[in-house]
Amino acid sequence: MSNIVRILLIPLLSLAIISCSAKDESESSGSNGSNIQLSDVKANLSGKSLFVTNESAASSSSRTVSRSSEKSSTSTNSLLVIDNNSVADYGVLSNYELAIDQIRIAPDNKFAYIILEHDSDVFKADDGSTKDSTLISLNCGIIKVNLSNNAINCVENGIVPIKRDNEWWYGENYALSSIQFSSPSIFYLTSYGSEGSPYKSSTELNCDKYCLYRVKNDKVTKLTSEKRETQAFYAFKSGSVAFYECDSSGDQCVEDGIIYRDKDDNSYDITTKGGFFSGGDYDSIIKADDNATSKVAISRVINNQIRRTYLNSTDQALYFVKSNDGYIYAHGNNSLYSLLPFSNTALVSFPSNKPCDYGFTCSIFFKIYNKIAVYNTYSTSTKSEVTIYAKNLTDNSSTTLLKPKNNCSTNCYNLDRWYQIDDKLYVSLKNLNTNKYESIQIDINNIDFSKDNDQFSSISSIDDFMTDKKIVSVSGIS
């Protein structure tokens, strides 16, 4: 995987334009009347190991890249697929303009799920409205692809999963995904409402707004209560799920508490309030206590009874960060500390002048792999240029991976978002000098703690094809 990424992401990411349109270039991509069917969509995911979608907005380039008889447009989201031999190609081919939001891979690596984008900028009309004519005609927001032969089918008509941009509002870079796998045959997803929308689903699956569904052996079941919206959920490996809703019957959506629903469909009210939470081993639900923010409650259902353990924290837990080795960390107001196993000792302390004009975490985020924490801070009291650090939590050694140089003439960025596949981080940044998006890769396993700065790989050559871009999602075969 590391060789694939290192060799090919730089020159080839710019070639990936998923939607291949054979329409006349003078024809508006936002026009109505699409007659697309699922048979008009061809998958090209078999034998591939890395999947990257990226966004192109307000591009001044009309450059196209040909493949067979299809033609690609820079006006749409794109999907690049790379195989184990470092060969890149388009991930989906169609004569219709499509907008792809993300790709999710099942835990056994046998199936991939293509998520089409709701309200894509691809279909913006002159008045600013969106017209998802292709998605509406297809009436399928999630396409299942057999990775052995590229065979495809629609998971369920009328269900369109919440896109990455909307996930982000519920926890920023810590947001729980709108699609989560319990096992290869069971996954959960949240979708947009079907009631009053052009998406047509079966009656028992109709959704007022933001509904949670379980897909088990290809059978889809709606779990969200009537007149409720699902705000966030966590899928456990056992097949169970924890989630919380809000009452959408009035003018405002009033939050309910967290519900735990086991694999036999028994439900338990875990908390009285919603808010960010996470999950641990043995179907444990981790959340700051409803009545004492200095405490973290770990709740489990054992023999049909709710059992809780409380951890007294000296720093209020805002979010929880899981590492690949099973450790769980708490991102507090002022520090990062170990939650499981528990210790109040600060592993990383935040600067006193951290900007707090944006987000619950003051725009500071962590990724942790093999006891190495990668995190960002800003150098002034306002959110401006970012610095990315690494700290070895075993021996406390630390270094800088990216920081501004020469009065911010180089390495001068704002952090947009980042995505992790095993020991690789893919970071979307906004260049404060050019006001354009760029992307870098950080190899966590190869961080040199004796070196300062410039420990990243740039993939800026994507600018050859797009004047403004950012990565939307990265996924891969584990």
C-alpha positions as CSV (number, residue, x, y, z in Angstrom):
1,M,0.0,0.0,0.0
2,S,2.7,2.5,0.9
3,N,4.5,2.0,-2.5
4,I,1.2,2.5,-4.3
5,V,0.4,5.7,-2.6
6,R,3.9,7.1,-2.7
7,I,4.4,6.4,-6.4
8,L,1.0,7.2,-7.8
9,L,-0.9,9.7,-5.9
10,I,1.2,12.6,-6.9
11,P,1.0,12.3,-10.7
12,L,-2.3,10.4,-11.1
13,L,-4.8,11.9,-8.6
14,S,-5.5,14.7,-11.1
15,L,-6.5,12.2,-13.7
16,A,-9.4,10.8,-11.8
17,I,-12.7,12.2,-13.0
18,I,-15.3,9.7,-12.2
19,S,-18.2,11.0,-14.2
20,C,-17.7,10.4,-17.9
21,S,-20.2,12.3,-20.0
22,A,-20.9,11.9,-23.7
23,K,-23.3,14.9,-23.8
24,D,-22.5,17.9,-26.0
25,E,-20.3,20.3,-24.0
26,S,-22.8,23.1,-24.6
27,E,-25.5,21.2,-22.8
28,S,-26.0,22.1,-19.1
29,S,-25.0,19.5,-16.6
30,G,-27.8,20.7,-14.4
31,S,-30.5,20.1,-17.0
32,N,-33.5,18.0,-16.2
33,G,-34.8,14.9,-18.0
34,S,-32.1,12.3,-17.3
35,N,-33.1,8.8,-18.3
36,I,-30.2,7.0,-16.6
37,Q,-30.7,3.4,-15.5
38,L,-28.4,1.3,-13.4
39,S,-27.3,-0.6,-16.5
40,D,-25.8,2.7,-17.7
41,V,-23.3,2.6,-14.8
42,K,-20.2,0.5,-15.1
43,A,-17.9,-0.2,-12.1
44,N,-14.2,-0.6,-12.4
45,L,-13.2,-1.4,-8.9
46,S,-12.2,-5.1,-9.2
47,G,-8.5,-5.6,-8.4
48,K,-8.1,-2.1,-7.0
49,S,-6.7,-1.3,-3.6
50,L,-7.1,2.5,-3.1
51,F,-10.1,4.7,-3.8
52,V,-10.0,8.5,-3.7
53,T,-12.8,10.9,-4.4
54,N,-12.0,14.6,-4.8
55,E,-14.0,17.7,-5.4
56,S,-13.6,20.3,-8.2
57,A,-15.3,23.6,-7.7
58,A,-15.3,26.7,-10.0
59,S,-12.7,25.2,-12.3
60,S,-11.7,27.5,-15.1
61,S,-10.3,24.5,-17.1
62,S,-12.3,22.6,-19.7
63,R,-9.5,20.0,-20.1
64,T,-10.7,16.5,-20.5
65,V,-9.1,13.1,-20.3
66,S,-10.3,10.4,-22.7
67,R,-10.9,6.8,-21.9
68,S,-12.3,4.5,-24.5
69,S,-15.4,6.3,-25.9
70,E,-16.2,8.2,-22.8
71,K,-15.2,11.8,-22.0
72,S,-14.7,13.2,-18.5
73,S,-15.6,16.7,-17.2
74,T,-13.8,18.7,-14.6
75,S,-17.1,19.9,-13.2
76,T,-17.9,16.8,-11.2
77,N,-16.6,14.9,-8.2
78,S,-14.1,12.3,-9.2
79,L,-13.0,8.8,-8.3
80,L,-9.5,7.5,-8.8
81,V,-8.8,3.8,-8.3
82,I,-5.3,2.3,-8.0
83,D,-4.4,-1.4,-8.1
84,N,-1.6,-3.3,-6.4
85,N,0.6,-2.8,-9.5
86,S,0.4,0.9,-9.2
87,V,-1.9,1.3,-12.2
88,A,-4.5,4.0,-11.9
89,D,-7.8,4.3,-13.7
90,Y,-11.3,5.7,-13.5
91,G,-13.5,3.9,-10.9
92,V,-16.9,4.2,-12.7
93,L,-17.8,4.8,-16.3
94,S,-21.0,6.2,-17.6
95,N,-22.4,8.3,-20.4
96,Y,-24.3,10.3,-17.8
97,E,-22.9,12.9,-15.5
98,L,-22.6,11.5,-12.0
99,A,-21.4,12.9,-8.7
100,I,-19.7,10.4,-6.3
101,D,-19.3,11.3,-2.7
102,Q,-17.4,8.4,-1.2
103,I,-16.6,4.7,-1.5
104,R,-16.9,2.4,1.5
105,I,-15.3,-1.1,1.6
106,A,-16.9,-4.0,3.5
107,P,-14.7,-5.6,6.2
108,D,-14.0,-8.7,4.2
109,N,-12.9,-6.7,1.2
110,K,-15.4,-8.5,-1.0
111,F,-17.8,-5.6,-1.7
112,A,-17.6,-1.9,-2.2
113,Y,-20.4,0.6,-1.8
114,I,-20.5,3.7,-4.1
115,I,-22.3,6.6,-2.4
116,L,-23.7,9.1,-4.8
117,E,-23.8,12.7,-3.8
118,H,-27.0,14.5,-2.8
119,D,-27.3,18.2,-3.8
120,S,-24.1,18.1,-5.7
121,D,-22.6,21.4,-7.0
122,V,-22.3,19.6,-10.4
123,F,-26.0,20.2,-10.9
124,K,-26.2,23.9,-9.7
125,A,-28.6,25.9,-11.8
126,D,-28.0,29.6,-12.6
127,D,-30.2,30.6,-9.7
128,G,-28.0,28.6,-7.3
129,S,-30.5,25.8,-6.8
130,T,-29.4,22.1,-7.2
131,K,-31.1,19.7,-9.6
132,D,-30.0,16.2,-9.0
133,S,-31.6,15.0,-12.2
134,T,-29.3,12.0,-12.7
135,L,-29.6,10.8,-9.1
136,I,-33.3,11.4,-9.1
137,S,-33.8,9.3,-12.2
138,L,-31.5,6.6,-11.0
139,N,-33.4,6.7,-7.6
140,C,-30.5,4.9,-6.0
141,G,-28.0,6.6,-3.6
142,I,-25.9,3.6,-2.7
143,I,-24.6,1.0,-5.3
144,K,-23.1,-2.3,-4.2
145,V,-20.2,-3.5,-6.2
146,N,-18.8,-7.1,-6.2
147,L,-15.0,-6.6,-6.1
148,S,-14.4,-9.9,-7.8
149,N,-16.3,-9.2,-11.0
150,N,-17.6,-5.5,-10.8
151,A,-21.2,-6.7,-10.8
152,I,-23.5,-4.0,-9.4
153,N,-26.9,-3.6,-7.8
154,C,-28.8,-0.9,-5.9
155,V,-28.9,-1.5,-2.1
156,E,-32.3,0.0,-1.9
157,N,-34.3,2.3,-4.1
158,G,-34.9,5.8,-2.8
159,I,-32.3,5.7,0.0
160,V,-29.5,8.3,-0.3
161,P,-26.9,8.3,2.5
162,I,-25.9,11.5,4.1
163,K,-22.8,12.9,2.3
164,R,-19.5,13.6,3.9
165,D,-20.0,17.3,4.1
166,N,-23.1,16.8,6.2
167,E,-21.5,14.2,8.4
168,W,-18.9,16.8,9.2
169,W,-21.3,19.1,10.9
170,Y,-21.8,16.5,13.7
171,G,-18.3,16.4,15.0
172,E,-16.1,18.0,12.4
173,N,-13.0,15.7,11.8
174,Y,-14.3,13.5,14.6
175,A,-17.7,13.0,13.0
176,L,-19.1,9.5,13.1
177,S,-19.6,8.2,9.6
178,S,-23.0,7.9,8.0
179,I,-22.1,4.3,6.9
180,Q,-20.6,1.9,9.4
181,F,-20.1,-1.9,9.2
182,S,-20.7,-4.4,12.0
183,S,-19.7,-7.3,9.8
184,P,-19.5,-8.1,6.1
185,S,-23.2,-8.9,6.1
186,I,-24.5,-6.1,8.4
187,F,-24.0,-2.4,8.1
188,Y,-25.9,0.7,9.2
189,L,-26.5,4.0,7.4
190,T,-28.2,7.3,7.8
191,S,-30.0,8.8,4.9
192,Y,-31.9,11.9,3.8
193,G,-35.6,12.0,4.1
194,S,-37.8,10.6,1.3
195,E,-41.1,12.3,2.4
196,G,-41.6,15.3,0.2
197,S,-38.4,14.6,-1.8
198,P,-38.1,13.2,-5.3
199,Y,-36.4,10.0,-4.0
200,K,-39.0,7.2,-4.0
201,S,-38.7,4.4,-1.4
202,S,-41.0,1.7,-0.3
203,T,-43.7,2.7,2.2
204,E,-42.2,1.0,5.2
205,L,-38.9,2.7,4.6
206,N,-40.2,6.2,4.1
207,C,-38.3,8.7,6.1
208,D,-39.3,12.1,7.5
209,K,-35.7,13.4,7.7
210,Y,-32.3,11.8,8.5
211,C,-33.3,8.1,9.2
212,L,-31.2,5.2,10.4
213,Y,-31.4,2.0,8.5
214,R,-29.9,-1.5,9.1
215,V,-28.8,-3.5,6.1
216,K,-28.6,-7.2,7.0
217,N,-28.0,-9.8,4.4
218,D,-29.2,-7.2,1.8
219,K,-32.5,-6.7,3.7
220,V,-33.1,-3.1,4.7
221,T,-34.9,-2.2,7.9
222,K,-35.8,1.3,9.1
223,L,-34.9,1.9,12.8
224,T,-35.7,5.6,13.3
225,S,-38.9,6.3,15.1
226,E,-41.8,8.2,13.5
227,K,-41.4,12.0,13.6
228,R,-37.8,11.6,14.7
229,E,-34.4,12.4,13.2
230,T,-31.3,10.3,13.8
231,Q,-28.4,12.5,14.7
232,A,-25.5,10.1,15.1
233,F,-24.9,6.4,15.6
234,Y,-22.2,3.8,16.4
235,A,-22.3,0.3,15.0
236,F,-20.8,-2.5,17.0
237,K,-19.1,-5.6,15.7
238,S,-21.8,-7.7,17.4
239,G,-24.4,-6.4,15.0
240,S,-25.9,-4.0,17.7
241,V,-26.1,-0.3,17.3
242,A,-26.3,2.8,19.6
243,F,-27.8,6.0,18.3
244,Y,-29.7,9.1,19.4
245,E,-32.6,11.0,17.8
246,C,-34.3,14.3,18.1
247,D,-38.0,15.1,18.0
248,S,-38.7,16.9,14.7
249,S,-42.4,17.3,15.1
250,G,-42.1,21.0,16.2
251,D,-40.2,24.0,15.0
252,Q,-37.0,22.8,16.6
253,C,-35.5,19.4,16.8
254,V,-35.4,18.4,20.5
255,E,-32.7,15.9,21.4
256,D,-33.5,12.5,22.9
257,G,-31.1,10.3,24.8
258,I,-28.9,7.5,23.4
259,I,-30.7,4.3,22.5
260,Y,-28.9,0.9,22.5
261,R,-30.5,-1.7,20.2
262,D,-29.0,-5.1,20.4
263,K,-28.8,-7.7,17.6
264,D,-32.1,-9.2,18.6
265,D,-33.8,-5.8,18.3
266,N,-34.2,-5.2,22.1
267,S,-33.9,-1.5,22.9
268,Y,-32.5,0.2,26.0
269,D,-32.4,3.9,26.9
270,I,-28.8,4.6,27.9
271,T,-28.8,8.3,28.5
272,T,-31.2,11.2,28.8
273,K,-29.3,13.5,26.5
274,G,-27.6,13.1,23.1
275,G,-24.3,14.5,22.1
276,F,-21.0,13.1,20.9
277,F,-20.3,9.6,22.0
278,S,-18.2,6.6,20.9
279,G,-18.1,2.9,21.4
280,G,-15.6,0.4,22.8
281,D,-15.2,-3.3,23.1
282,Y,-18.1,-5.5,24.3
283,D,-20.7,-3.0,23.1
284,S,-19.7,-0.4,25.6
285,I,-21.0,3.2,25.1
286,I,-18.7,6.0,26.0
287,K,-20.0,9.5,26.7
288,A,-19.5,12.4,29.1
289,D,-21.9,12.0,31.9
290,D,-25.3,13.8,31.5
291,N,-25.1,15.4,34.9
292,A,-21.4,15.9,35.6
293,T,-19.2,16.9,32.7
294,S,-16.1,16.0,34.7
295,K,-17.1,12.4,34.5
296,V,-17.0,9.9,31.6
297,A,-19.7,7.2,31.8
298,I,-19.0,3.8,30.2
299,S,-22.4,2.0,29.8
300,R,-23.1,-1.6,28.8
301,V,-26.2,-3.8,28.8
302,I,-25.5,-7.1,30.6
303,N,-28.3,-9.7,31.1
304,N,-30.8,-7.1,30.1
305,Q,-29.6,-4.6,32.7
306,I,-27.7,-1.3,32.1
307,R,-24.4,-1.3,33.9
308,R,-22.2,1.8,34.2
309,T,-18.7,2.7,35.2
310,Y,-17.6,6.2,35.9
311,L,-14.2,7.8,35.3
312,N,-13.4,11.0,37.1
313,S,-11.6,13.3,34.7
314,T,-9.7,16.5,35.5
315,D,-10.3,17.7,31.9
316,Q,-13.8,17.6,30.4
317,A,-13.9,15.0,27.6
318,L,-15.2,16.5,24.4
319,Y,-14.4,13.7,21.9
320,F,-13.0,10.2,22.0
321,V,-10.2,9.0,19.7
322,K,-9.7,5.3,19.1
323,S,-6.3,3.9,18.1
324,N,-5.6,0.8,16.0
325,D,-4.3,-1.0,19.1
326,G,-7.6,-0.8,21.0
327,Y,-6.6,2.1,23.3
328,I,-9.2,4.9,23.6
329,Y,-8.1,8.5,24.3
330,A,-10.1,11.6,25.4
331,H,-9.8,14.9,23.7
332,G,-10.5,17.4,26.5
333,N,-10.7,21.2,26.8
334,N,-7.0,21.5,27.5
335,S,-5.3,18.2,26.8
336,L,-5.3,14.7,25.3
337,Y,-5.3,11.9,27.9
338,S,-5.7,8.1,28.0
339,L,-9.3,7.0,28.8
340,L,-8.9,3.2,28.4
341,P,-6.7,2.4,30.2
342,F,-7.5,5.5,32.3
343,S,-5.0,8.1,33.4
344,N,-5.6,11.8,34.2
345,T,-2.0,12.6,33.1
346,A,-1.9,14.9,30.1
347,L,-0.3,13.2,27.1
348,V,-0.4,16.3,25.0
349,S,-1.2,19.8,26.5
350,F,-2.7,22.4,24.2
351,P,-1.2,25.9,23.9
352,S,-2.9,28.6,26.0
353,N,-3.4,30.9,23.0
354,K,-5.3,28.2,21.0
355,P,-8.0,29.8,18.8
356,C,-11.5,29.1,20.0
357,D,-13.6,30.9,17.5
358,Y,-14.5,27.7,15.6
359,G,-15.7,24.2,16.7
360,F,-15.9,22.4,20.0
361,T,-12.2,21.4,19.9
362,C,-10.9,24.9,18.9
363,S,-9.9,23.4,15.5
364,I,-7.4,20.9,17.1
365,F,-7.7,17.3,16.0
366,F,-5.9,14.0,16.7
367,K,-5.1,10.8,14.8
368,I,-3.4,8.1,16.8
369,Y,-1.6,5.0,15.3
370,N,0.7,2.6,17.2
371,K,1.1,5.0,20.1
372,I,2.0,7.9,17.8
373,A,-0.3,10.9,18.0
374,V,-0.5,13.3,15.0
375,Y,-2.3,16.5,15.8
376,N,-2.5,20.1,14.7
377,T,-2.5,23.5,16.4
378,Y,-2.5,27.1,15.2
379,S,0.4,29.5,16.0
380,T,-1.8,32.5,16.9
381,S,-4.9,33.2,18.9
382,T,-6.9,33.3,15.7
383,K,-7.3,30.4,13.3
384,S,-4.7,31.1,10.7
385,E,-1.6,29.1,9.7
386,V,-1.5,25.5,10.9
387,T,1.3,23.4,12.4
388,I,1.1,19.6,12.4
389,Y,3.0,17.7,15.1
390,A,3.7,14.1,16.0
391,K,4.3,12.8,19.5
392,N,5.4,9.3,20.5
393,L,3.2,8.5,23.5
394,T,5.6,5.8,24.6
395,D,8.8,7.8,25.0
396,N,7.4,11.3,24.8
397,S,9.6,12.3,21.9
398,S,8.0,14.8,19.6
399,T,8.6,16.6,16.3
400,T,7.0,18.9,13.7
401,L,5.7,17.4,10.5
402,L,4.6,20.7,8.9
403,K,5.0,24.3,10.0
404,P,5.1,27.7,8.2
405,K,8.5,28.8,7.0
406,N,9.9,32.2,6.0
407,N,7.1,34.3,7.5
408,C,4.5,32.0,6.0
409,S,5.8,32.3,2.5
410,T,5.9,28.5,2.3
411,N,4.1,25.8,4.2
412,C,1.4,28.3,5.0
413,Y,-1.9,26.4,5.3
414,N,-5.2,26.0,7.0
415,L,-6.3,22.5,7.8
416,D,-9.4,21.4,6.0
417,R,-9.9,17.7,6.8
418,W,-7.9,14.5,7.1
419,Y,-8.5,10.9,6.4
420,Q,-6.7,7.8,7.7
421,I,-6.0,4.4,6.2
422,D,-3.9,2.4,8.6
423,D,-0.6,4.3,9.0
424,K,-1.3,6.8,6.2
425,L,-2.9,10.2,6.7
426,Y,-4.3,12.1,3.7
427,V,-4.7,15.8,4.6
428,S,-6.6,18.4,2.7
429,L,-5.2,21.9,3.3
430,K,-6.0,25.4,2.1
431,N,-3.0,27.3,0.9
432,L,-3.3,30.8,2.5
433,N,-1.1,32.4,-0.1
434,T,-2.9,31.0,-3.2
435,N,-6.3,30.5,-1.5
436,K,-6.4,27.0,-3.2
437,Y,-6.8,23.6,-1.8
438,E,-3.8,21.2,-1.8
439,S,-3.4,17.7,-0.4
440,I,-0.5,16.0,1.4
441,Q,0.2,12.5,2.7
442,I,1.8,11.7,6.1
443,D,3.4,8.2,6.7
444,I,3.0,7.7,10.4
445,N,5.2,4.7,10.6
446,N,8.1,6.5,9.0
447,I,8.2,9.7,11.1
448,D,11.7,10.7,12.0
449,F,11.6,12.2,15.5
450,S,15.1,13.6,15.0
451,K,14.0,15.7,12.0
452,D,12.1,19.0,12.2
453,N,9.5,20.0,9.5
454,D,8.7,18.8,6.0
455,Q,7.8,15.3,6.9
456,F,5.1,14.9,4.3
457,S,4.6,14.2,0.6
458,S,2.9,16.8,-1.6
459,I,0.3,15.9,-4.3
460,S,0.0,19.5,-5.6
461,S,0.3,18.4,-9.3
462,I,-3.5,17.9,-9.2
463,D,-3.5,21.7,-10.0
464,D,-2.7,20.8,-13.6
465,F,-6.3,19.7,-14.0
466,M,-8.3,21.6,-11.4
467,T,-7.9,25.2,-10.2
468,D,-9.6,24.5,-6.9
469,K,-9.8,21.1,-5.3
470,K,-10.0,19.1,-2.1
471,I,-10.2,15.5,-1.2
472,V,-13.7,14.3,-0.2
473,S,-12.9,10.8,0.9
474,V,-10.1,8.2,0.9
475,S,-10.7,4.5,1.4
476,G,-8.8,1.3,0.8
477,I,-8.4,-2.4,1.0
478,S,-7.1,-3.3,4.5
